[in-house]
């Protein structure tokens, strides 16, 4: 019997099929948009875009080659150089994040204008996407339970998983209904602690804020960083990112980034050992599965840095979808509204809001060894919010 046809693989495949079917009702029903808000936001964004272009004398939201060239010339003249990995002028997000900014007030102000314009451009793009894909007052997104190589779900046409917090209120319940939500707390660190058996990471997770606990520990150990840096450094380790790619996000030099990343591994030494064990098994072509029994694609030697990330993210996806199915079994799949990242949102009659909240609170939590994965269930009201 081949690995692909073992009972555990078949069982995992059948669970994925069942999970996919659970999302069919909302795909047929569609998700209601707050059209008044959509139109207001579009008007505000277009007015702000015009104001920025007049103020700067250039369109920093440009997408065409000519527009990017003009914006790049303006930026260079003001002390800001933005190029992609090949050295060509670019306004893509990664290139903007790595921009070289001279230490002058003019350069800093110009770079700030660029950041504001690109953020406004992303907002405008999402508003246009919602408007383009709506049918009347509804959108009918495609919900793919197992899309990425790690098994994370994807919501597309429109892509609701990257709907910014300021725009989430565009999605609303039908008349007489409300939205009820539970968002898992620190799920990836929790899964990493449980699967690796790292006692220090498990203790930091149990504190209620793994990144604050880690930051305090590193500060006392001579590697001071704030909570945001602690989160960035931890996720860099989890995702297999190095100092060069993490320095900008951490707001430090590459050498300082390397020091902070090493501090993460120093605190979570068992997690590092687990990473090394996973990489060795992938390198030896040992068939690997997630916590839920789904096969993980093979990794070439140049891709071994992905091993820990794929195992943790894939297993976290299994845990989330398992919770979704427990909720669907308890309250009915027609109550499912949206599942993005680690948040499940239900759509229920107003009179059943408290019952739905209780179902989420009872069915979504799970325990992995000594690690508890849970979240706070709450009634959101008529609109999605964060």
PyMOL commands that set and color helices and strands:
alter all, ss='L'
color gray80, all
select helices_A, chain A and resi 3-5+7-22+24-29+35-56+65-77+93-97+105-133+160-162+165-170+187-196+199-206+210-220+227-239+243-250+254-267+269-283+301-331+333-335+350-363
alter helices_A, ss='H'
color red, helices_A
select strands_A, chain A and resi 31-33+80-81+100-101+138-139+142-144+154-156+171-172+177-184+288-289+295-296+336-340+343-349+366-368+371-373+375-381
alter strands_A, ss='S'
color yellow, strands_A
deselect
rebuild
show_as cartoon
